[in-house]
Amino acid sequence: MTSIKEQAAISRLLSFLQEWDNAGKVARSHILDKFIETNQGKTAPELEQEFSQGASLFLVRLTTSLRITYMTDSCLEKLLRSIGIFLSAVSSNRYLIEFLEVGGVLTLLEILGLEKIKEEAKKESVKLLQVIANSGRTYKELICESYGVRSIAEFLAKSKSEETQEEVQVLLDSLVHGNPKYQNQVYKGLIALLPCESPKAQQLSLQTLRTAQPIIGTTHPSIVDCVLKVLGTMHLEVQYEAIELIKDLVGYDVRQALLKGLVALLIPSVKETSKLQAKILSDPSVLQLTPSLPMFLQQAAAAKAIGLNPRPRVLARNDMSIAEELLYLRVVRGLMAAMGNTDHSNSQRLASLTLECFVQMFPLVAEHVRKCMGEELYQLFLSNAEDLYMKIDSIQADILAANTVNVTKALCLHGSSYSMNTLYGSRDSAQMAYLTHFEEDVESKE
């Protein structure tokens, strides 16, 4: 038999549940406010004590209400926060299973895609998905099997709240860890986000890709083009993350494609810049910009990534073998061409500093740069590479822009006496075959 105390507790529970069942929208909102205020942070045993061992009876009412009203946004944020109290409570596995059994994951994902739902409610939905994902591999797989990666990625791209976007990043980071069955799906979803229009989404995607890449181990071919295109952004925080990711990616099988892509960006195509003109000028928000600005931003970023800044690690300074490969890709010609781009002073400055790096590293490069520039310009370059762009005249700029320096050809002509000993040092057969490919490729174009 139950004691008088237990009977009183059961009576209170039934009274509370009846109050909820009979309440309208306003009354339920007040009930939720009080529940959130008094039960935030409680453990599952404490919740059971609060509801006389009948907490699940209230949870099922919350989930039912969620499924019925989530499209109308009626008390949605409060409903989600209340459900979150149950799911995030210590020892709450039972509540989690009860929520999932009624299609909780699908409901949360659908909320993210509804246009009329307020951003705060969507953020609470993301937080609940975080709780579910952090509960173990099985739950991460459930989210992914419910087409969750696509829904979450699309929401990240469309969200207007940076705070909410950061919560989405936490969720995606959780899904890429401890989820071997679907980690590649998350990885591809992050790459697909890179061309989106939201700078914050781009930044967060790049950061998460840096975390995901060592976990995945291999690369997807599309990552090269996507990351290189991001370099054309006007947002320095996005460009920074892209360059950091590029530094990581040169350690993988896309190294050759990345280096080729970076060198190619140093000399923007006239055809490509003209194609951009109509698109950019049709946007009233960027009427003040030059038509070729994205290409010039890529040019400057490529120069920066290749090897100038002594503070963070950069490609040429960090790895001599990378510097050598860049020489065979005619990076010197590209850098000098960028130095002659009087339409974009940052390209000139960064390319000049990066070229200085190569001149200091390789005497043969110094010899060819001096011959092309002429003694006067070369001495100006040596005295202050960073400020050179402010001192050159239009004729000197034209000489730089139209240069045909071919250090690669000179390296090939020097043969083993220079290439093998001065540049290559000791290499394995795979590295030698790789560099030989560049020599043959250049010779075929001459």
C-alpha positions, 0 to 999 in steps of 0.5 A, a space after each residue: 500500500 502507498 503511504 499518505 505522502 506518496 498518495 499526495 505526491 501522485 495527486 499533485 502529479 495528476 493535478 499538474 498533468 491535468 492542468 497542462 492538458 486543459 491549458 491554452 497557449 498562454 497558460 502552457 507558456 507560463 507552465 513551461 517558464 516555471 518548469 525551466 526556471 525550477 528544473 534547469 540542471 537537474 539530474 534524471 533522479 531529481 526530475 523523477 523525484 520532482 514528478 513522483 516517478 512520473 517525469 516521462 508522463 510530462 515528457 511525452 506531453 512535451 514531445 506530443 505538443 512539439 510534433 503538433 505545433 512546431 510548424 506554427 512556432 507556438 511556444 516552440 523555443 520553450 518546448 525545446 528548452 524544456 525537452 532539453 532539460 530532460 535529454 541533458 540531465 545526468 542518467 537521462 538515457 531513458 528520456 533520450 530513447 523515449 524522445 527518439 522513439 517518437 521521431 524526435 530527430 526528424 522533427 528537430 531537423 525539419 525545424 531547421 529548414 522551416 523559414 517561418 521559425 524564429 532563429 532562437 528556436 532553431 538554435 535550441 533545436 541545434 543544441 538538442 541535436 548536440 545532446 543527441 550526437 554526444 550520447 554516442 556513435 549510435 545516435 550520431 549515425 541516427 542523425 546522419 541516416 535521417 539526412 541530417 548532414 544535409 539539413 544541418 549544412 544548409 542551415 549553417 549556410 542560411 543562418 543569419 545569426 553568428 551565435 547560432 552558426 557557431 552552435 552548428 559548427 559544434 554539432 558538425 564537429 561532434 558528427 565527424 568525431 567517433 562516427 566512422 560510418 558517416 564521417 566522409 558524409 560530414 566531410 563532403 558536406 563541409 566542402 559543399 559549404 565552401 562556395 556559400 554566400 555566408 562568410 561566417 559559414 565559410 570560416 566555420 566550415 574551413 575550421 572544421 575541415 582542418 579538424 576533420 582532415 586528419 580523421 578522414 585521412 584522404 582528400 576529396 578532389 573537389 576540395 582544391 578548387 573550393 578552397 582556392 576559390 575561397 581565397 577571393 573573399 574580401 573577408 580576411 578571417 575567411 582567407 586566413 582559415 583557407 590559407 591555414 587549410 591549404 598548409 595542411 592539405 599539402 601533406 596529402 595527395 592533393 599537394 601537386 594540384 594545390 601548388 599548381 592552382 596557387 601558381 596559376 592564381 598569380 597571373 589572373 586570366 583576362 578571360 576570367 576577369 572579363 566574365 566576372 565584370 557583368 556579374 559583379 556590376 549587376 550587384 548594387 552593393 558592390 558597384 564601387 569595386 573593380 570588376 577584377 577584384 575577386 581575381 586580384 584578392 586570389 592573386 594576393 592570397 596566393 602570394 601570401 600562402 606561397 611563402 612570405 609571412 615569417 610569423 605563421 608557417 607558410 609553404 615555401 619557408 616551411 618546406 624546402 621541397 615545396 619551394 623547389 616544386 614551386 620553382 618548377 611550376 614557374 612561381 618566379 614568373 608568377 610572382 613578378 607578374 603580380 608585382 606588376 599589377 598596379 591595379 592591386 597594391 596588396 598583390 604587389 606588396 605580398 608578391 614582392 615579399 614572397 619573391 624576396 623569400 625565393 631570392 634569398 633561398 636560391 642564388 639561381 633565382 636571384 640571378 634571373 630576377 636581377 637580369 629581368 629587373 635590371 640593376 636599378 630596379 633590382 637594387 630597389 627590390 633588395 633594399 625594401 621589397 615590401 615598399 617596392 610597389 610605391 617606388 616603381 614607375 609604369 615602365 618598370 611595372 610593365 616589365 614585371 607584368 610581362 616578364 618571361 622569367 623561366 627559372 625552370 628551364 635554367 634548372 634543367 639546363 644546369 642538369 645534375 650539377 645544380 639541380 641534383 646537388 643544390 636543389 634536390 639534396 637526398 630524395 627518394 625515387 617518388 620525389 625525383 619522379 615528381 620533379 622530373 614530371 615538371 621538367 618534362 612538362 615545361 620542356 614540352 611547352 617551350 
